[in-house]
C-alpha cells in the first residue's frame, strides 16, 4: 500500500462522524457504539496498534479480525459478557475488560492467564473446538 493509500485509510466513520488515527491509536471512547462492525473503515486499519473502545455499549467482541498488528485493546465499561473474537489478534499485549458484565464462568480467565496472549490463545482454542465437526457435544 502506498503512502497516499495509507493516509486515505487512516480514519473511520461512526454514526456519520469521522475519527482519525493518531500515532497508530484510534480513540472511540464514549460514542454509544453498540456493535463494533458499525465502525466503517475499521477493517482497513491493518497497521493500527491501539484501539480504545471504552465506555460504549458493545455487547460482543467481533469485527477485529483484520487488526493483525493490534497491540492494545481497551474495551472497559461496555456490556461484554463472553470473551471471544480475539483469535486473530496474535500481537495483542494488553487487553482491558474491566467494568464489563463478564459471565461468571469466564471470569476465571483473568486469574488463569497472565497475559493478553494467553487469552488470545484461549480464544483460538475455543473457536477451534466450536468449529470442529468431529467434536462430541
N, C-alpha and C positions, 0 to 999 in steps of 0.2 A: 504494500500500500504506500503510495507517495505521501510526502509531507502535506500536500494540498488535500488529499483524501482524508488523512488523519485529522486535519483541522476541521474538515467538514463533518466528521463523525465524532466530534468532541463535545457533544451535548445530547440531552434527551428532552422529551416533552412530557409533561404531566398535566392533565386537565387544561390543555391549551397553553400552558406556560413553558418557557424554555429554561433549562438549567444546564450550566456549563461545567465541564470537568476542569478542575484547577489542581495542578501538581499531582496528577494521577488520582485525585479524590473527587468523588461525586457525593454531595451532601443533599439529601432529600428528606430531611427530618421534618416532622410535624406538618405534613401536607395532606393528611387524610387518605393516603393510599390504602386501598383495601386489597388489591391484587397486584403483585409485582409485575405481572405481564401487561398491566396497563401503562407501564413506563415505556413510551415509544422511543426506540433507538437504543435501548439498553443492550440489546444483542450485538450491536456494532462496536461496543466499547471493550474490545478484547484485550486491550492493554491496561485497563483500569486496575488499580491496586487497592483502593479503599472505597467502600460503598457504605454510606451511612443512611439507614432507613429507620432510624429511631423515632418513636413517638407517632407512628401511623396506626392503621387498623388492620395490618397484614395478618391473615389467618394461616397462610400456608407458604412455605419456602419453595418457590418454583420460579422458573424463568431465568435462572442464573447460570445455566449450563454453558453459555458462551464466554463467561467471565473467567477464562482459564488462568489468568495471571493475578486474580484477586488474592490479596494477602490479608485484608482485614474486612470483616463484615459486622456491622453494628445493627442488630435487629432488636435492641432493647425497647421495652414498653410498646409491644404490639399485642396481637391476640393469637400467637403461635402456640399450638398445643402439642404438635408432634415434630420431632427433629428428623427431617428428611429433605431431599432436594439439594444436598451438598456434594453429591457423588463426584462431580467433575471439578470441584474446587481443590485440586491437589496441591496448590501453592498456599492455601489458607493457613495463616499463622495465628490469627486472632479472631475469635468468634464471640460476640457479645449477645446474650439472650436474656439477660435479667429483666424482670418485670413482665414476663410472658406467663400465661397460664399453662405451662408445660405439663402434660399429662403425668400423673404420679408414677406410672410405670416407666417413664423415660427420664425421670429426674435423677436416677442413679447414674446416668451418663456423666454428669458433672463431677461425680466423685470417682467414677471408674476411670475416666480418661483424663490425662494430664494436659493434653494439647488439642488444638483445633484439628490437627492432622489425624489424631486418634478418632475424633468424632466423624471426620470425613471418611475414614476407613470403615467405621461402623455403618455409615450411610451406604457406602458402596456394597458392603456385605448384605445389608438389609435389602437393598434393591436387587441384588443378585438372587437372593433367596426368594424374594417375591416373584421374580420373573422366571424362576427355574421350573420348567414343566415337569421335571422328574421329582420335585419336592412333594412329600406327602403332607397333607394338611393336618 
